[in-house]
């Protein structure tokens, strides 16, 4: 048995355990009810990774009968729900906000890249973008859901610790107005020519042409 996370007061614990058939099953444990099997998507490997503060929302990953990872959200009322993908065939949920409404993780897109995502029931799954590279993952989220952290590769192929915020979902939104548009180009060029830290884009120390190229890539693609 492996415990992965606990509710705010420690009364609910989630993780995964082997069953009598030697399958790995996700569980939710409380002193009153013991370990509860959360189900699966048909495969033999399911892992609960995080839980909301009140212990009512559990997130993680489960394999399908075909061997693909799918991200899930589980509640006592709904059971295990597949929250979809970014257009590819796989997804993993790594974290959930305190109130259980915001889920973060990574998912395969139509080009086969693993991309970081933010999910809510009302908006679905959103691609958070990367630092100019192909792949990334969102692995944790703040209690209020406004700050997401994880990893992303840069245009030079280096993986870097990454932070996303609800005000700047895309790193190309330099002026923080919620849009990726022409004013962001002027704001970035001002920062770049002034060697401001705001112009750092590729995860390598120093403001160089590589930062400019990374910004332009993010701007033209809107971080998709």
N, C-alpha and C positions, 0 to 999 in steps of 0.2 A: 504494500500500500504506500502511496505517495500523496501527501497533502500539498496542494499548490497555493491555496489562499484561504483567508478567513474573513468573515464579516467584521464590521467595526467593533462589536463587543465580544468577538471570539466565539459566539455561540453556534455559528454555522461554519463548517469547514468543507472545502471542496478539493477534489483531486481525482486520482484514478487507482484502480485495483484490479488484480487478476480474479476471474471467476472460476468456477469448477470446470468450465470448458477451455480454460487457459486463454480466454479472450480478455483484453484490457477494457475495462468499463469505467466510465465517469461516475463519480458519486458525490452526493451532498449529505453531510453528516450533521446531526444534532443530537444532543444528549437524550432528548425525548423519543426520537424515532430511529436512531442509529444511522447506518449508511444506506442511502437510497440510490438505487440504480437509475441514472437519468435517461437511459435508452441509447439508441444509436441510429445511424442512417443505413444500416444493413451490413456494415463491415464488422471486423473483429477488434478494432482499435478506436477507442473514444477517450478523450482527455478533457476534464474540466480544469480550466486554467485560472479563472478569476471569478469573483462574486461581488455583488453590490453590498453597500454598507449594511442594509437590513437583511441580507442573506436570501433575498427572494429572487434575484436574477443571477443566473450562472452562465458564463460564456466559455467557449473552448473550441475544440475541433473533433470531428468524427469522420472516419473513413466510410465511404459508400461500399456497396458490394463489389463495385468495379475498382476499388482501391484508391479513389480520389479523396483528398481532404476537403471537407466542407465546414465552414464556420457555423456555429450554432449559438442560439440564445435559448435558455431554458427558464421557465417559471413554473410554479406549482399549477397555475391555471392553464397554461398553454402546452406544457411539456416541451420537448425539444423542437425548435424551429430552425430551418435552414435559412440564413439571411442572404443568400445569393452570392454573386461574384461581381467582378468588374468586367465581365464579358468573356472570361476564360472558364476553365473547368474546375478550379480549386480555390479555396480560401481558408484562412485560419483566423480565429478571433483570439487576441492576446490579452485584452483588458477591457474593463467596463467602468464607467463613472460611478460615483457614490450612489446616485439615485437610480442607476440601472438603465438610463435612457440612451446613453452614448456608448457605442462599442467600437473598438479600434483593433486593427490587425493588418494582414496583408492578403492580397488576392492576385490571381493570375488575370492579366488583361488579354484582349484578343490577339496581341502580338506575342503572347507567351511570357511576358515579363511579370515578375512578382512586384506589385505596387502597394504602397501603404494606403489604408482606407480608414474612413470614419463613417459609422453607420448609425442612423436613427430610424425608428419605426415610421416616422412621417416622411423623411427624405430619402430613405434607402441608403445605398452605399456610394460614397463619394471618394474619388481618387485624390489623395493629398499631394501627389507629385513627389519628385526626387530633387536632388542637388545636381541634376543634369545627366545622371547615369540611368541605367536601365531598371535597377531594382531597389527596393526599400521595404521597410516594415515599420508599422506603428505598434509599439509593444506595451505602452502604458498611457494612461490618461489621468489628468488631475481630477480631484473630487467633483469640481464644478463642470468638468468637461471642456474647459476653454483652452487647456494646454495639453498637447499630445507629444510624446517623445518616442524616439526609436532610432532607426539606422537607415542610411541612404548611401548609394554610391554616387560619385561625382562623374563628370564627363571624362576625367582622367582615369577612372576605374578604381578610385580609392573610396573605401567605406568610411563614413563619418557619422558620429553621433549627431542626431537631428532633432530639432524642436519645431513643431507646428503650433500655431495659435488660431483661435477662431476668428481673429481679426485679419490674420494673414494666412489663409489656407494655401495660397500659392506664393512662393518666395518672390515671384516677379511683381507682386502687388506692393511696390516700394512705398507708395504714399498711403497705404493702409485704408483705402476707401472701399475695399471689397470688390474692386474691378481690376482686371488686367488690361490696361489701355494706354493710349499715347502719353498721358501725363506721367505714367510710370517710367517711360523711356527717358524723359527729360530729368525726372528725379534721380534715376539711376546714373545717367551721364554726369550729373552734377556731383554725385557722391564719388563716382569713379575718378573723374578728373581731380577731385579734391582729396583722393586717397583715403576716403572715409571708410571705417569698418563696415558701414552699411553696404558697401560695394563688394564685400567678401562673399563669393558665391560658390567657389569650387572646393572649399574645405582645406585649401593649402595656404599657409601663411603668406601674406603679401598681396597687394592689389595688382593684378597683372591682366594681360589680354585674355587669359583663360577665364577670368571672372566675367569679363565682358561677354565672351562667347557663351558662357553658361547662362548668364542672364538673358541673352537674346534667344537662346534655345527655350528657356522657360517661358519667355514672353510670347513667342510665336506659337507654342504648344499649349499655353495656359496651364502648364504643369501636368498635362495629361500624358 
